[in-house]
Amino acid sequence: MPKVAKYSERDSRGHVFVDCSECTRGGNGGDKDKCSAGGNTKRGKRGGCFIGTLLPDLKLPEQRG
């Protein structure tokens, strides 16, 4: 069963904001082509984007509101 992402979330319009620490191209991800902005980021709340891919063992939290 996947864990719930701690730092990634949906914005008010429903778009997914992926934190660098929870992205496949971030510091904790396994992609060989690391992102230039978050490739070394291993801790949460240090950056993120709307085009990242969430790690496969994580799922998004339920949308609030």
Chimera marker file (.cmm) of the C-alpha trace (Angstrom):
<marker_set name="trace">
<marker id="1" x="0.000" y="0.000" z="0.000" r="1" g="1" b="0" radius="0.5"/>
<marker id="2" x="1.487" y="3.375" z="-1.009" r="1" g="1" b="0" radius="0.5"/>
<marker id="3" x="2.328" y="5.976" z="1.586" r="1" g="1" b="0" radius="0.5"/>
<marker id="4" x="0.716" y="9.411" z="1.456" r="1" g="1" b="0" radius="0.5"/>
<marker id="5" x="2.984" y="12.163" z="0.155" r="1" g="1" b="0" radius="0.5"/>
<marker id="6" x="3.920" y="14.529" z="2.947" r="1" g="1" b="0" radius="0.5"/>
<marker id="7" x="4.864" y="17.651" z="0.973" r="1" g="1" b="0" radius="0.5"/>
<marker id="8" x="3.254" y="17.264" z="-2.472" r="1" g="1" b="0" radius="0.5"/>
<marker id="9" x="-0.342" y="18.424" z="-2.873" r="1" g="1" b="0" radius="0.5"/>
<marker id="10" x="-2.999" y="19.721" z="-5.210" r="1" g="1" b="0" radius="0.5"/>
<marker id="11" x="-3.502" y="23.453" z="-5.548" r="1" g="1" b="0" radius="0.5"/>
<marker id="12" x="-6.892" y="25.176" z="-5.472" r="1" g="1" b="0" radius="0.5"/>
<marker id="13" x="-7.437" y="24.411" z="-9.186" r="1" g="1" b="0" radius="0.5"/>
<marker id="14" x="-6.597" y="20.720" z="-8.821" r="1" g="1" b="0" radius="0.5"/>
<marker id="15" x="-3.108" y="20.803" z="-10.360" r="1" g="1" b="0" radius="0.5"/>
<marker id="16" x="-0.484" y="18.623" z="-8.678" r="1" g="1" b="0" radius="0.5"/>
<marker id="17" x="2.482" y="20.399" z="-7.053" r="1" g="1" b="0" radius="0.5"/>
<marker id="18" x="5.273" y="17.834" z="-6.607" r="1" g="1" b="0" radius="0.5"/>
<marker id="19" x="7.885" y="18.599" z="-3.957" r="1" g="1" b="0" radius="0.5"/>
<marker id="20" x="11.488" y="17.965" z="-5.103" r="1" g="1" b="0" radius="0.5"/>
<marker id="21" x="12.061" y="15.466" z="-2.295" r="1" g="1" b="0" radius="0.5"/>
<marker id="22" x="9.113" y="13.360" z="-3.543" r="1" g="1" b="0" radius="0.5"/>
<marker id="23" x="9.873" y="13.590" z="-7.279" r="1" g="1" b="0" radius="0.5"/>
<marker id="24" x="11.409" y="10.870" z="-9.457" r="1" g="1" b="0" radius="0.5"/>
<marker id="25" x="13.982" y="13.403" z="-10.729" r="1" g="1" b="0" radius="0.5"/>
<marker id="26" x="14.704" y="14.818" z="-7.248" r="1" g="1" b="0" radius="0.5"/>
<marker id="27" x="17.339" y="13.754" z="-4.739" r="1" g="1" b="0" radius="0.5"/>
<marker id="28" x="15.362" y="10.746" z="-3.487" r="1" g="1" b="0" radius="0.5"/>
<marker id="29" x="14.253" y="9.596" z="-6.939" r="1" g="1" b="0" radius="0.5"/>
<marker id="30" x="15.829" y="6.896" z="-9.055" r="1" g="1" b="0" radius="0.5"/>
<marker id="31" x="15.766" y="8.663" z="-12.427" r="1" g="1" b="0" radius="0.5"/>
<marker id="32" x="19.270" y="8.915" z="-13.902" r="1" g="1" b="0" radius="0.5"/>
<marker id="33" x="18.419" y="12.287" z="-15.495" r="1" g="1" b="0" radius="0.5"/>
<marker id="34" x="18.185" y="14.473" z="-12.354" r="1" g="1" b="0" radius="0.5"/>
<marker id="35" x="16.530" y="17.880" z="-12.386" r="1" g="1" b="0" radius="0.5"/>
<marker id="36" x="18.909" y="20.829" z="-12.302" r="1" g="1" b="0" radius="0.5"/>
<marker id="37" x="16.785" y="22.597" z="-9.672" r="1" g="1" b="0" radius="0.5"/>
<marker id="38" x="15.983" y="19.736" z="-7.303" r="1" g="1" b="0" radius="0.5"/>
<marker id="39" x="18.415" y="16.925" z="-8.132" r="1" g="1" b="0" radius="0.5"/>
<marker id="40" x="20.207" y="17.277" z="-4.794" r="1" g="1" b="0" radius="0.5"/>
<marker id="41" x="17.138" y="18.072" z="-2.692" r="1" g="1" b="0" radius="0.5"/>
<marker id="42" x="16.412" y="15.250" z="-0.250" r="1" g="1" b="0" radius="0.5"/>
<marker id="43" x="14.398" y="17.139" z="2.394" r="1" g="1" b="0" radius="0.5"/>
<marker id="44" x="10.881" y="18.497" z="2.003" r="1" g="1" b="0" radius="0.5"/>
<marker id="45" x="9.771" y="22.100" z="1.530" r="1" g="1" b="0" radius="0.5"/>
<marker id="46" x="12.934" y="23.042" z="-0.374" r="1" g="1" b="0" radius="0.5"/>
<marker id="47" x="11.276" y="23.494" z="-3.744" r="1" g="1" b="0" radius="0.5"/>
<marker id="48" x="8.990" y="21.828" z="-6.204" r="1" g="1" b="0" radius="0.5"/>
<marker id="49" x="7.128" y="22.210" z="-9.469" r="1" g="1" b="0" radius="0.5"/>
<marker id="50" x="3.925" y="21.382" z="-11.332" r="1" g="1" b="0" radius="0.5"/>
<marker id="51" x="5.555" y="19.158" z="-13.994" r="1" g="1" b="0" radius="0.5"/>
<marker id="52" x="7.306" y="16.668" z="-11.694" r="1" g="1" b="0" radius="0.5"/>
<marker id="53" x="6.393" y="12.995" z="-11.339" r="1" g="1" b="0" radius="0.5"/>
<marker id="54" x="5.547" y="11.678" z="-7.888" r="1" g="1" b="0" radius="0.5"/>
<marker id="55" x="7.615" y="8.728" z="-6.646" r="1" g="1" b="0" radius="0.5"/>
<marker id="56" x="5.851" y="5.431" z="-7.453" r="1" g="1" b="0" radius="0.5"/>
<marker id="57" x="5.550" y="4.375" z="-3.801" r="1" g="1" b="0" radius="0.5"/>
<marker id="58" x="3.654" y="7.579" z="-2.867" r="1" g="1" b="0" radius="0.5"/>
<marker id="59" x="0.097" y="8.741" z="-3.433" r="1" g="1" b="0" radius="0.5"/>
<marker id="60" x="-1.409" y="12.215" z="-3.153" r="1" g="1" b="0" radius="0.5"/>
<marker id="61" x="-3.358" y="13.132" z="-0.024" r="1" g="1" b="0" radius="0.5"/>
<marker id="62" x="-7.112" y="13.632" z="-0.306" r="1" g="1" b="0" radius="0.5"/>
<marker id="63" x="-7.998" y="17.077" z="-1.612" r="1" g="1" b="0" radius="0.5"/>
<marker id="64" x="-9.198" y="19.419" z="1.100" r="1" g="1" b="0" radius="0.5"/>
<marker id="65" x="-12.037" y="21.784" z="0.772" r="1" g="1" b="0" radius="0.5"/>
<link id1="1" id2="2" r="1" g="1" b="0" radius="0.2"/>
<link id1="2" id2="3" r="1" g="1" b="0" radius="0.2"/>
<link id1="3" id2="4" r="1" g="1" b="0" radius="0.2"/>
<link id1="4" id2="5" r="1" g="1" b="0" radius="0.2"/>
<link id1="5" id2="6" r="1" g="1" b="0" radius="0.2"/>
<link id1="6" id2="7" r="1" g="1" b="0" radius="0.2"/>
<link id1="7" id2="8" r="1" g="1" b="0" radius="0.2"/>
<link id1="8" id2="9" r="1" g="1" b="0" radius="0.2"/>
<link id1="9" id2="10" r="1" g="1" b="0" radius="0.2"/>
<link id1="10" id2="11" r="1" g="1" b="0" radius="0.2"/>
<link id1="11" id2="12" r="1" g="1" b="0" radius="0.2"/>
<link id1="12" id2="13" r="1" g="1" b="0" radius="0.2"/>
<link id1="13" id2="14" r="1" g="1" b="0" radius="0.2"/>
<link id1="14" id2="15" r="1" g="1" b="0" radius="0.2"/>
<link id1="15" id2="16" r="1" g="1" b="0" radius="0.2"/>
<link id1="16" id2="17" r="1" g="1" b="0" radius="0.2"/>
<link id1="17" id2="18" r="1" g="1" b="0" radius="0.2"/>
<link id1="18" id2="19" r="1" g="1" b="0" radius="0.2"/>
<link id1="19" id2="20" r="1" g="1" b="0" radius="0.2"/>
<link id1="20" id2="21" r="1" g="1" b="0" radius="0.2"/>
<link id1="21" id2="22" r="1" g="1" b="0" radius="0.2"/>
<link id1="22" id2="23" r="1" g="1" b="0" radius="0.2"/>
<link id1="23" id2="24" r="1" g="1" b="0" radius="0.2"/>
<link id1="24" id2="25" r="1" g="1" b="0" radius="0.2"/>
<link id1="25" id2="26" r="1" g="1" b="0" radius="0.2"/>
<link id1="26" id2="27" r="1" g="1" b="0" radius="0.2"/>
<link id1="27" id2="28" r="1" g="1" b="0" radius="0.2"/>
<link id1="28" id2="29" r="1" g="1" b="0" radius="0.2"/>
<link id1="29" id2="30" r="1" g="1" b="0" radius="0.2"/>
<link id1="30" id2="31" r="1" g="1" b="0" radius="0.2"/>
<link id1="31" id2="32" r="1" g="1" b="0" radius="0.2"/>
<link id1="32" id2="33" r="1" g="1" b="0" radius="0.2"/>
<link id1="33" id2="34" r="1" g="1" b="0" radius="0.2"/>
<link id1="34" id2="35" r="1" g="1" b="0" radius="0.2"/>
<link id1="35" id2="36" r="1" g="1" b="0" radius="0.2"/>
<link id1="36" id2="37" r="1" g="1" b="0" radius="0.2"/>
<link id1="37" id2="38" r="1" g="1" b="0" radius="0.2"/>
<link id1="38" id2="39" r="1" g="1" b="0" radius="0.2"/>
<link id1="39" id2="40" r="1" g="1" b="0" radius="0.2"/>
<link id1="40" id2="41" r="1" g="1" b="0" radius="0.2"/>
<link id1="41" id2="42" r="1" g="1" b="0" radius="0.2"/>
<link id1="42" id2="43" r="1" g="1" b="0" radius="0.2"/>
<link id1="43" id2="44" r="1" g="1" b="0" radius="0.2"/>
<link id1="44" id2="45" r="1" g="1" b="0" radius="0.2"/>
<link id1="45" id2="46" r="1" g="1" b="0" radius="0.2"/>
<link id1="46" id2="47" r="1" g="1" b="0" radius="0.2"/>
<link id1="47" id2="48" r="1" g="1" b="0" radius="0.2"/>
<link id1="48" id2="49" r="1" g="1" b="0" radius="0.2"/>
<link id1="49" id2="50" r="1" g="1" b="0" radius="0.2"/>
<link id1="50" id2="51" r="1" g="1" b="0" radius="0.2"/>
<link id1="51" id2="52" r="1" g="1" b="0" radius="0.2"/>
<link id1="52" id2="53" r="1" g="1" b="0" radius="0.2"/>
<link id1="53" id2="54" r="1" g="1" b="0" radius="0.2"/>
<link id1="54" id2="55" r="1" g="1" b="0" radius="0.2"/>
<link id1="55" id2="56" r="1" g="1" b="0" radius="0.2"/>
<link id1="56" id2="57" r="1" g="1" b="0" radius="0.2"/>
<link id1="57" id2="58" r="1" g="1" b="0" radius="0.2"/>
<link id1="58" id2="59" r="1" g="1" b="0" radius="0.2"/>
<link id1="59" id2="60" r="1" g="1" b="0" radius="0.2"/>
<link id1="60" id2="61" r="1" g="1" b="0" radius="0.2"/>
<link id1="61" id2="62" r="1" g="1" b="0" radius="0.2"/>
<link id1="62" id2="63" r="1" g="1" b="0" radius="0.2"/>
<link id1="63" id2="64" r="1" g="1" b="0" radius="0.2"/>
<link id1="64" id2="65" r="1" g="1" b="0" radius="0.2"/>
</marker_set>
